């Protein structure tokens, strides 16, 4: 079974030796990266053709659309920009986490790229890092072929066009995938440090923090039940404790920053509420489904089918006994995406980082002949590309 512990190992080692090990692993991961890149190129080709037919600029769609405009504004001007809506509401740039705009600003300062193009470059590089991390997780669970298929399927997600935009999904997924791999390989400090960065990129880092906390808690509880004294357990696993304590610091630091910036302890949540984002336990989702069933029943039935599919994938993940960190991460991503109020068109995009939900499909495809599994991935890539072109050429954000 393929593993990549050397890449995450920070212990002293000769530079040449470490370079050779990294190069060796990259050769192992190359099929996954090539498969992922091929799937995304199909999507981009469909977008370019559709944009040309509509007289639109595909590059502009990928760099200057919806949230990407806000990230570029933060990169160029810093925080403080607000838009006053006709109803008196306020949309503040403080709703957007700082890691992506910081990288855009840094790249733009180092070279000839504008902030928008720097964001696109970050997104594309992060997508490859995410595919590599997803491959590493999949290969550890089911072998290299499962890892390749898992990366390809993630690239063919219905909202995978966002993976090729100046958005935060690829950056967050890369950090999350490698953090989960670090947990699976018992590198807790590395996992905690990656969770800190993830917490500076998206609020969904709460799922990653939960994965670390629940996994560590289950381990400690098991040891306590076996009679291990608590003090001895802490002395025996200090790096696990350090990783768990590190994990939430990125998200908490930004929440604290917004509190200081706004002068209100709950300033971050107030900013999000102005954007219509909040948690209501799924009440708004239920109302949205019911309204669609009443007004546009085919669309309502399609929505119900999509939600049922997500639930079925969660059940499959539980039945297949995924490792606890993967299961917790995927379930929390789904729950956080569905129980909030706000714009419902973005829910599929918010669930996209839950690549662990695709493991059952990757395991099933791995049992088919390579030509058949490749054909399934191609069909999925074309469907994803078509949906992406339709969405990007439309009026509403993903």
NORKAFEN-V492575 format. One record per residue. N is the residue number from 0. RES is the residue in three letters. SS is DSSP state (H for helix, E for strand, - for the rest). PHI is phi in degrees with one decimal (999 if undefined). BURIAL is b if it has 9 or more other ideal C-beta (glycine too) atoms within 8 Angstrom, else e. Layout:
N:RES:SS:PHI:BURIAL / N:RES:SS:PHI:BURIAL
This chain:
0:UNK:-:999:e / 1:UNK:-:-75.8:b / 2:UNK:-:-132.8:e / 3:UNK:-:-133.3:b / 4:UNK:H:-64.1:e / 5:UNK:H:-62.6:b / 6:UNK:H:-66.6:e / 7:UNK:H:-94.7:b / 8:UNK:-:-81.9:e / 9:UNK:-:-100.1:e / 10:UNK:-:-69.8:e / 11:UNK:-:-58.5:e / 12:UNK:-:-158.7:e / 13:UNK:-:-56.8:e / 14:UNK:H:-57.4:e / 15:UNK:H:-62.1:e / 16:UNK:H:-64.2:e / 17:UNK:H:-64.1:b / 18:UNK:H:-63.0:e / 19:UNK:H:-65.2:e / 20:UNK:H:-68.3:b / 21:UNK:H:-63.8:b / 22:UNK:H:-62.4:e / 23:UNK:H:-63.3:e / 24:UNK:H:-68.8:b / 25:UNK:H:-61.1:e / 26:UNK:H:-64.3:e / 27:UNK:H:-67.8:b / 28:UNK:H:-83.1:b / 29:UNK:H:-54.5:e / 30:UNK:H:-58.7:e / 31:UNK:H:-67.0:b / 32:UNK:H:-65.9:b / 33:UNK:H:-67.5:e / 34:UNK:H:-63.6:b / 35:UNK:H:-63.0:b / 36:UNK:H:-61.9:b / 37:UNK:H:-63.9:b / 38:UNK:H:-62.2:b / 39:UNK:H:-69.7:b / 40:UNK:H:-65.2:e / 41:UNK:H:-60.2:b / 42:UNK:H:-61.9:b / 43:UNK:H:-66.6:b / 44:UNK:H:-63.8:b / 45:UNK:H:-63.4:b / 46:UNK:H:-62.0:b / 47:UNK:H:-62.7:b / 48:UNK:H:-66.1:b / 49:UNK:H:-65.5:b / 50:UNK:H:-64.8:b / 51:UNK:H:-62.7:b / 52:UNK:H:-65.3:e / 53:UNK:H:-91.9:e / 54:UNK:-:73.4:e / 55:UNK:-:-103.4:b / 56:UNK:-:-100.2:e / 57:UNK:H:-62.4:b / 58:UNK:H:-62.0:e / 59:UNK:H:-64.3:b / 60:UNK:H:-61.6:b / 61:UNK:H:-82.4:b / 62:UNK:H:-113.2:b / 63:UNK:-:-132.2:e / 64:UNK:-:-128.8:b / 65:UNK:-:54.8:e / 66:UNK:H:-61.5:b / 67:UNK:H:-60.0:b / 68:UNK:H:-64.3:b / 69:UNK:H:-66.7:b / 70:UNK:H:-64.5:b / 71:UNK:H:-64.1:b / 72:UNK:H:-62.8:b / 73:UNK:H:-63.5:b / 74:UNK:H:-62.2:b / 75:UNK:H:-86.6:e / 76:UNK:H:-120.5:e / 77:UNK:-:80.0:e / 78:UNK:-:-79.8:e / 79:UNK:-:127.9:e / 80:UNK:-:-76.0:b / 81:UNK:E:-137.8:e / 82:UNK:E:-119.1:e / 83:UNK:E:-90.9:e / 84:UNK:-:-82.3:e / 85:UNK:-:-57.4:e / 86:UNK:-:-85.5:e / 87:UNK:-:94.7:e / 88:UNK:-:-69.2:e / 89:UNK:E:-127.7:b / 90:UNK:E:-104.6:b / 91:UNK:E:-108.0:b / 92:UNK:H:-67.3:b / 93:UNK:H:-66.3:b / 94:UNK:H:-72.2:b / 95:UNK:-:-105.8:b / 96:UNK:-:-71.4:b / 97:UNK:H:-90.0:b / 98:UNK:H:-65.3:b / 99:UNK:H:-61.3:b / 100:UNK:H:-62.4:b / 101:UNK:H:-65.8:b / 102:UNK:H:-67.2:b / 103:UNK:H:-61.2:b / 104:UNK:H:-63.8:b / 105:UNK:H:-64.0:b / 106:UNK:H:-65.9:b / 107:UNK:H:-63.3:b / 108:UNK:H:-73.1:e / 109:UNK:H:-85.9:e / 110:UNK:-:-146.2:e / 111:UNK:-:-83.0:e / 112:UNK:-:-73.5:b / 113:UNK:-:-73.7:e / 114:UNK:H:-59.1:b / 115:UNK:H:-63.5:b / 116:UNK:H:-70.4:b / 117:UNK:H:-62.8:b / 118:UNK:H:-63.9:b / 119:UNK:H:-64.4:b / 120:UNK:H:-62.6:b / 121:UNK:H:-59.1:b / 122:UNK:H:-61.4:b / 123:UNK:H:-69.0:b / 124:UNK:H:-65.5:e / 125:UNK:H:-65.8:b / 126:UNK:H:-64.2:b / 127:UNK:H:-69.5:b / 128:UNK:H:-63.9:b / 129:UNK:H:-65.4:b / 130:UNK:H:-60.9:b / 131:UNK:H:-65.5:b / 132:UNK:H:-66.3:b / 133:UNK:H:-63.8:b / 134:UNK:H:-59.3:b / 135:UNK:H:-60.8:b / 136:UNK:H:-66.3:b / 137:UNK:H:-63.1:b / 138:UNK:H:-65.4:b / 139:UNK:H:-68.3:b / 140:UNK:H:-79.5:b / 141:UNK:H:-132.7:b / 142:UNK:-:103.3:b / 143:UNK:H:-56.9:b / 144:UNK:H:-65.1:e / 145:UNK:H:-62.3:b / 146:UNK:H:-61.6:b / 147:UNK:H:-63.1:b / 148:UNK:H:-66.4:b / 149:UNK:H:-64.4:b / 150:UNK:H:-64.7:b / 151:UNK:H:-65.6:b / 152:UNK:H:-64.8:b / 153:UNK:H:-63.7:b / 154:UNK:H:-68.3:b / 155:UNK:-:-106.0:b / 156:UNK:-:-55.4:b / 157:UNK:-:-52.2:e / 158:UNK:-:-105.1:b / 159:UNK:H:-67.8:b / 160:UNK:H:-59.3:b / 161:UNK:H:-65.5:b / 162:UNK:H:-63.9:b / 163:UNK:H:-104.4:b / 164:UNK:-:-111.2:b / 165:UNK:-:-83.5:b / 166:UNK:-:-116.3:b / 167:UNK:-:-92.9:b / 168:UNK:H:-60.8:b / 169:UNK:H:-70.6:b / 170:UNK:H:-61.6:b / 171:UNK:H:-64.2:b / 172:UNK:H:-64.1:b / 173:UNK:H:-60.8:b / 174:UNK:H:-64.8:b / 175:UNK:H:-67.1:b / 176:UNK:H:-62.5:b / 177:UNK:H:-71.8:b / 178:UNK:H:-65.6:b / 179:UNK:H:-65.0:b / 180:UNK:H:-63.6:b / 181:UNK:H:-62.7:b / 182:UNK:H:-64.8:b / 183:UNK:H:-61.5:b / 184:UNK:-:-104.1:b / 185:UNK:-:64.5:e / 186:UNK:-:-109.7:b / 187:UNK:H:-72.9:b / 188:UNK:H:-67.3:b / 189:UNK:H:-61.0:b / 190:UNK:H:-60.6:b / 191:UNK:H:-64.1:b / 192:UNK:H:-64.9:b / 193:UNK:H:-66.0:b / 194:UNK:H:-65.8:b / 195:UNK:H:-60.0:b / 196:UNK:H:-65.1:b / 197:UNK:H:-60.7:b / 198:UNK:H:-69.1:b / 199:UNK:-:-93.4:b / 200:UNK:-:-108.4:b / 201:UNK:-:-153.3:b / 202:UNK:-:-67.4:e / 203:UNK:-:-68.4:b / 204:UNK:H:-59.0:b / 205:UNK:H:-56.1:b / 206:UNK:H:-66.9:b / 207:UNK:H:-69.6:b / 208:UNK:H:-60.2:b / 209:UNK:H:-60.4:b / 210:UNK:H:-61.5:b / 211:UNK:H:-67.8:b / 212:UNK:H:-65.7:b / 213:UNK:H:-66.6:b / 214:UNK:H:-63.7:b / 215:UNK:H:-64.0:b / 216:UNK:H:-61.4:e / 217:UNK:H:-64.3:b / 218:UNK:H:-65.2:b / 219:UNK:H:-64.3:b / 220:UNK:H:-63.3:e / 221:UNK:H:-61.6:e / 222:UNK:H:-65.8:b / 223:UNK:H:-64.0:b / 224:UNK:H:-66.3:e / 225:UNK:-:-84.3:e / 226:UNK:-:96.0:e / 227:UNK:-:-73.7:b / 228:UNK:-:-60.8:e / 229:UNK:H:-59.6:e / 230:UNK:H:-62.3:e / 231:UNK:H:-67.3:e / 232:UNK:H:-63.1:b / 233:UNK:H:-66.7:b / 234:UNK:H:-68.9:e / 235:UNK:H:-78.4:e / 236:UNK:-:-126.1:b / 237:UNK:H:-66.4:e / 238:UNK:H:-70.6:e / 239:UNK:H:-63.6:b / 240:UNK:H:-62.8:b / 241:UNK:H:-62.4:b / 242:UNK:H:-63.0:b / 243:UNK:H:-65.4:b / 244:UNK:H:-69.6:e / 245:UNK:H:-70.1:b / 246:UNK:H:-48.5:b / 247:UNK:-:-83.9:b / 248:UNK:H:-67.7:b / 249:UNK:H:-65.5:b / 250:UNK:H:-62.1:b / 251:UNK:H:-64.1:b / 252:UNK:H:-65.6:b / 253:UNK:H:-72.7:b / 254:UNK:H:-59.1:b / 255:UNK:H:-65.2:e / 256:UNK:H:-59.6:e / 257:UNK:H:-65.7:b / 258:UNK:H:-61.1:b / 259:UNK:H:-67.5:e / 260:UNK:H:-65.6:b / 261:UNK:H:-89.6:b / 262:UNK:-:75.9:e / 263:UNK:-:-131.6:e / 264:UNK:-:-55.6:e / 265:UNK:-:-104.3:e / 266:UNK:H:-57.3:b / 267:UNK:H:-60.2:b / 268:UNK:H:-69.5:e / 269:UNK:H:-68.8:b / 270:UNK:H:-61.7:b / 271:UNK:H:-64.2:b / 272:UNK:H:-63.5:b / 273:UNK:H:-62.6:b / 274:UNK:-:-82.8:b / 275:UNK:-:88.2:e / 276:UNK:-:-96.4:b / 277:UNK:E:-172.0:b / 278:UNK:E:-115.1:e / 279:UNK:-:-129.5:b / 280:UNK:-:74.0:e / 281:UNK:-:97.5:e / 282:UNK:H:-61.9:e / 283:UNK:H:-64.5:b / 284:UNK:H:-64.1:b / 285:UNK:H:-60.7:e / 286:UNK:H:-65.1:e / 287:UNK:H:-64.8:b / 288:UNK:H:-63.4:b / 289:UNK:H:-63.2:b / 290:UNK:H:-63.5:b / 291:UNK:H:-67.6:b / 292:UNK:H:-65.1:b / 293:UNK:H:-75.4:e / 294:UNK:H:-89.3:e / 295:UNK:-:-139.3:e / 296:UNK:H:-59.3:b / 297:UNK:H:-62.2:e / 298:UNK:H:-65.8:e / 299:UNK:H:-63.4:b / 300:UNK:H:-65.9:b / 301:UNK:H:-63.3:e / 302:UNK:H:-64.6:b / 303:UNK:H:-62.6:b / 304:UNK:H:-64.0:e / 305:UNK:H:-65.1:b / 306:UNK:H:-65.9:b / 307:UNK:H:-64.4:e / 308:UNK:H:-62.2:e / 309:UNK:H:-61.0:b / 310:UNK:H:-62.0:e / 311:UNK:H:-64.9:e / 312:UNK:H:-63.8:b / 313:UNK:H:-61.4:b / 314:UNK:H:-61.3:e / 315:UNK:H:-61.5:b / 316:UNK:H:-61.6:b / 317:UNK:H:-67.5:b / 318:UNK:H:-63.1:e / 319:UNK:-:-81.5:b / 320:UNK:-:54.0:e / 321:UNK:-:-58.5:b / 322:UNK:-:-52.8:e / 323:UNK:H:-52.5:b / 324:UNK:H:-61.5:b / 325:UNK:H:-68.0:b / 326:UNK:H:-65.1:b / 327:UNK:H:-62.6:b / 328:UNK:H:-58.4:b / 329:UNK:H:-62.9:b / 330:UNK:H:-65.5:b / 331:UNK:H:-67.6:b / 332:UNK:H:-57.3:b / 333:UNK:H:-63.8:b / 334:UNK:H:-62.3:e / 335:UNK:H:-61.2:b / 336:UNK:H:-72.2:b / 337:UNK:H:-102.1:b / 338:UNK:-:-93.5:b / 339:UNK:E:-100.9:b / 340:UNK:E:-89.0:b / 341:UNK:-:117.0:b / 342:UNK:-:-75.5:e / 343:UNK:H:-83.9:e / 344:UNK:H:-65.5:e / 345:UNK:H:-89.8:b / 346:UNK:H:-61.1:b / 347:UNK:H:-59.0:b / 348:UNK:H:-65.3:b / 349:UNK:H:-64.9:b / 350:UNK:H:-86.5:b / 351:UNK:-:-57.7:b / 352:UNK:-:-63.7:b / 353:UNK:-:-80.0:b / 354:UNK:H:-63.9:b / 355:UNK:H:-63.8:b / 356:UNK:H:-67.2:b / 357:UNK:H:-88.6:b / 358:UNK:H:-59.5:b / 359:UNK:H:-58.2:b / 360:UNK:H:-66.3:b / 361:UNK:H:-63.7:b / 362:UNK:H:-64.4:b / 363:UNK:H:-68.2:e / 364:UNK:H:-65.8:b / 365:UNK:H:-65.6:b / 366:UNK:-:-85.6:e / 367:UNK:-:-87.6:b / 368:UNK:-:-65.6:e / 369:UNK:H:-54.3:e / 370:UNK:H:-65.2:e / 371:UNK:H:-72.3:e / 372:UNK:H:-65.4:b / 373:UNK:H:-65.9:e / 374:UNK:H:-64.9:e / 375:UNK:H:-62.1:b / 376:UNK:H:-63.3:b / 377:UNK:H:-66.2:b / 378:UNK:H:-60.8:e / 379:UNK:H:-63.0:b / 380:UNK:H:-64.5:b / 381:UNK:H:-66.1:b / 382:UNK:H:-63.4:b / 383:UNK:H:-63.4:b / 384:UNK:H:-63.2:b / 385:UNK:H:-64.5:b / 386:UNK:H:-65.6:b / 387:UNK:H:-63.4:b / 388:UNK:H:-63.7:b / 389:UNK:H:-60.0:b / 390:UNK:H:-70.8:b / 391:UNK:H:-64.8:b / 392:UNK:-:-87.0:b / 393:UNK:-:-88.1:e / 394:UNK:-:-99.4:e / 395:UNK:-:-101.0:e / 396:UNK:-:-71.8:e / 397:UNK:-:-76.0:b
